[in-house]
């Protein structure tokens, strides 16, 4: 019999999306908001549908280029970000993130609209609660 903690839906630990970008935004503007608010993953949405994601790692890579330009989000985002439906198990999402070596999953509803984001930090918080028996 499977442990009940393995059936926990990922959205129980996902964070609300408080910052998102559009494809037309400048990377510079997104970076400013990320730094100011301490975010490392920013979903790129079009009509609330995820079309990409931009991360602090992407921005660091751009900053390391000798030729600096004011790139648009669409030019640097990772297209087709990893998305999961609300209710998907925490175990499945954590396994997939680990396999893909990615730091986040965008949680979407049955219409494909972004609901929240689950990051590796959220995963660590889940582990803490599970180990402490808080779940």
N, C-alpha and C positions, 0 to 999 in steps of 0.2 A: 504494500500500500504506500502511495506517495505521501510525503509529508505535506501537511496543509500549507506550510509556508511557501512551498514551491508553486502554489496556485494563486498567489497574491497578484492582483492586476498591477501592471506597471504604473498606471495612472495614480495609484495610491501614494507613490513616491515622486511622481513627476512634478516639475515646477511650472507655475503659470508662465506664459510667454509675456513678459513685460516689455521686451524690446524685440522688434523685428525690423527687417529692411525690405526695401523694394529693389528691383533690378536696376532702376534708374538712379539710385542714390550713389553718392561718391563714397569710396572706401574711407576716405579721410573723415567724413561725417560719422560713419558707422563706428570707426575706431574711437573717435572722441566719446561717443556714447558708451561704448564697451568699457573704456578705461574709467570713465567717470562713475559707472555703475557696477563695475567689477564682473562683467559678463565675459565668458570665453566662447560661447556659441550663440550665433544670431541666425534664426531662421529667415529665409528670404521668401516672402509670401506674395502671391498674386491673387487678389480676390479671396484672401484667407486660405488659399491652397499652397502648400509648400512646393516651391520650384527649385530651391537651393538652400545652402547653408554657408555661412562664412564664419571662420573661427579665428581666434587669436593667433593660431599657428599660421593661417593664411596671411594675416596682416604682418606678422613678423617676417615672413618670406618676402613680401612686397617691400618692406622697409629695408631689407638687405640688398635690394637691387641697386646697382650703381646708377642706373637711369631711373629717376623718380618721375612719376606722372600721377595725375589725379585720376586713378582708375575708377571705373564704375563697378558696382557690386557684381553686375552681370559678367564682367570680365574675369573675376577672380573666384566667384563662388563655386562650391562643389554642386554640380547639378544633380538632380534626382536624389535628394538626401534620403537616408534611411528613415522610413516612416512605419509606424505600427498603429493598429486600431486600438481604441480604448478597450480595455478588458484583456489585452494580450498579457500573458503571464510574465512576471518579472524574470523568471528563470529563462524563458525564451529570448527576451530582449537582451538580458545580460550576456547570454551565450553568443548571440549574434553580434553584439557590439564587440565582444572579445575576439571573435573569429575575424571580423572585418578590421579590427584594430582602430575603431572609431570611438569618439568621446560622447556621442549623443544620439538620441532617437527622438524624432518628432512624433508626438502622439496625436492621431487624427480621429475624427468621428467617421461615421459611415458615409458621409458626403465628401470625405477627403479633406475637410477643413481642419486646420491646426487647432488643437485644444490645449496642449501643453508640451513641455520638452523634458525628456529624461536624460540626465547627464551622468557621467561617471561619478561625480560628487553625490548625486542623488542615490546612485547605487551603493556608495559607501555608507550613506545614511541608512539605507535599507539593511545592510549587513549589520550595522551597529544595533538597530532595533531588533533584528532577528536573534542575534547572539544574546542580547540582554533579555530576551523573552518578552519583549514589549508587543509582540504580534501574536 
